């Protein structure tokens, strides 16, 4: 059978490269994405990027108490979202695939940019966050819940007449998915791992997103992640094990 190798762009921010291949008509009996892990992925999170632009009241630093700091209010907005993160992480709120996970939902404050000058109360602050959410939910549902949570916080804020915020979205608006590990192709992959490594591969539910979602949700193509062991992903000195790479390939 022919094997296609798709080397795609934007896997780390939209997944539009893999989606473009599906739109172009490429299909297959199965798809395997060699993400680091040396295990079989059974589920993955939905992921959303959101931007919150916060606006305050600028004044001279000598009279800072008469203004409203956009950075200060932005920190309160982030704290508000942390409340929702804690709520979604409660055991009663969890998707079954993540019931035993230590901390499945992560709202990552990736970027905070604000202020114009050291001696002025900041006029503007931009917050860029990455929100995780469970499989089975759509990005539209998540956006509605997050925005309603922010609105309740804002309506109760004592300085709401002096500060404001705008929410926008770009990058990931990625739905989560659950992989049926009983599919024949997944079972064959597990057996191949056993034949080489002498043990069953671990099965894990990922708290990240991958391009698997496109094949699974839109292409009706059995798919999962299976790759070498690695560590420090998106950190300093990200690496994969060469011996593991040889073993899984």
N, C-alpha and C positions, 0 to 999 in steps of 0.2 A: 504494500500500500504506500502511496506517496506520503511524505512527511513535509509539512510546510514550517519554515522558520520565519516568524514575524518579529522583526525588530522595530518597535514602535516608539513614537514620541509621546511625551506628556503623561506618562504613567504616574508621575509623582504629583500631578496637579489637576488633571481632568480625566485622563484615560481616553481622550479623544482619538489617539492613534489607533488603539485596539478597536474602538467603535467604528472608525473609518474603514478598517478592514472588513468588518461585518457588513457595513453599508455597501461596500464595493462588491460584496457577494461571496467573499471567501468563507467557506464552511468546512467542517471536518466531523469525523466520528467522535473525536474527543480533543480536549485542549489541556495541556499541562504547562503551568507557569512556574519556572524554576526559582521562585522566591526562596531565600535562605530559611532553613527550618529543619530539614531532614525529617519531615513528618508529613502526614496527609492532612490538609486543611479541611475541616468539616463545616465551617461557617466563617463569615467575615462581617465586620461591622459596616454600617452605613457611615459615611463621612461627609461633613459639610464645612465649607469655609465661609465665614461671615466677617464682614467689616462693620464696625460701629464708629461713626464719626461723632465726636462729642464737642459741644461748643459751650464755652463759659462766658464770663464777663471780665475782660482784661482791665487791670488798673496798675498803677505804679506799685512796685513792691513795698514802698513805704506805707501804703494804705491797703495792703493785701486783704485785710479783713473786710474791706468794702466791696471786693470783687468776688467772682466765683471761678475757681480753678477748673479748667477743662480736664486737666490730668487728675485732680482729686476726684472729680465726678466720674471719670473713666474708671478709676480704681473701684469705686462703689458699684458701677455697672458690672465689672468683672466679678465682684463679690456676689452680686445678685445672681449671675449665671452659675457661680459655684454652688449656690443653693439648689439649683435645678440639677446640676451634676450629681450632688449627693442624693437627691431624690431618685434619680434614675438608677443609681447604684444600689439602692436598697434591695435586699434579697427578694422582697415581694414584687418588685418592679422588673426583675430581670427576665430576659429571654431564657428559655430552658437550656439552650446551648451554652450559656454563660453562668449557669447556676453556681458552679463551684469556682468561678474565677475571682481572684482577689479584688480587682478593681477594673471591671470591664469598660465602663464609660469614662472617657477622658475628654475634658474641655481644655484644650491647650492654648494658653496665651502665647502665641508665636511671635507677635510683634506689638510694640507699644511705641508710638511716635507722637510726641507732643511738645508744645512750648515754642516760643519764638525768641525769647531773650531772658537771661538770668534775672534781670531786675523788673520783669513784668509778670503779672499773674497770667497763666497760659490761656490763650483764646481758644485753641483747638487741640484736640488729641485724637489720634486714630488708633483703634484697637483691632488687631487681626487675630481671629480665633479659629481653631479647628475643633469642631464638635463631633463626637462619636455618638451613634445611635444604633439601636438594635435592629436586626433583620425583621422584616414584616412591616416596617414603617416606611412611608414615603417621605422624600425631602419636603414636599408641600406640607404634610402633617407636622413635621418637626419644626419647620419655619413658623407655622402658625402658633405652636405651643411656646416656642422660645420668645416670639414677639409679644404674645399675650403676657408671659411672665415678666418681660421687661416693662410692658405698659403698666402693669399693676404696681411694680416698683416705682416707676416714674410718677404715677398718679398720687402715690403716698409720700413722695419726696417733699420736704419742706421748702426746698429752693427750686421747685419745678418752674416757677415763673422766670427764673434767671438762667437756667441751663436747658439745653435740648440735645437730642441725639437723632441720628439717622442710621438706619440699618440697610446694608446692601450685601450682595452675594456675588462672588466670582470664584472660579476654580471649582473644586470638588462640590458636586451636588449628587453624591453617590449613594444609591440604595444598597443596603446589606443583602446578604443571601445565605441560605443554608444548602450545603452540598449533601446529596444522598450518597453516602459512602458505600451503599450496597449495590450501586450501579456496577455492571460487569467490568467496565474499564477501570474503575477505581479498585475493585477487588483484584484485578490482574496486576495493577501497579503495586498493591500491597503484597501480593504473592511474589512479584519480582524482587521487591525489597527484601523480603524474607529469604529468598533463595540466595541473595548476594550477602546480606548482612547477618543472616542466621537468627534474626529476631523480627517480630512484627514492628512495623513503623509506628511511632506515636501518632495519635490523632488529636488535633488541636483546633480550637475555635480561635480565630485571629481577632485581635482588637484593632487591626488596621483594615484598610481596603486594598484590593488588588483588581486587576483587569478581569479576573474570573467572573465578576458580576455581569459583564457584558455577554460573555458566552453563555452563562447560566440563565440570565433573565431575558435576554433578547435574541439569542441565537439558538436556543434549545440544544446546546452542545454540552454534553457531560464534561465537567472541568473541575480542576482543583489546583492547588499549589503543592509542589514537591521539589525541594532543592537541597543544597548542601547546608551544613551547619555553619552558622556565622554569629557575630555579636557586634555590639556597639553600632547598631543600625541607626543611621542619621546622626551619629555622634562623631567623636574624634577617633580616628583610626578605625573606621568601619572595616570589617574583614570577614572572609569566609575561609574555612579550612580546606586546604588543597587535598588532603587525604579523603575528606568527606566528599569533595567535588568529584574525585575519581570514583568513589563508591556509588554515588547516586547516578552517575552517568554511564 
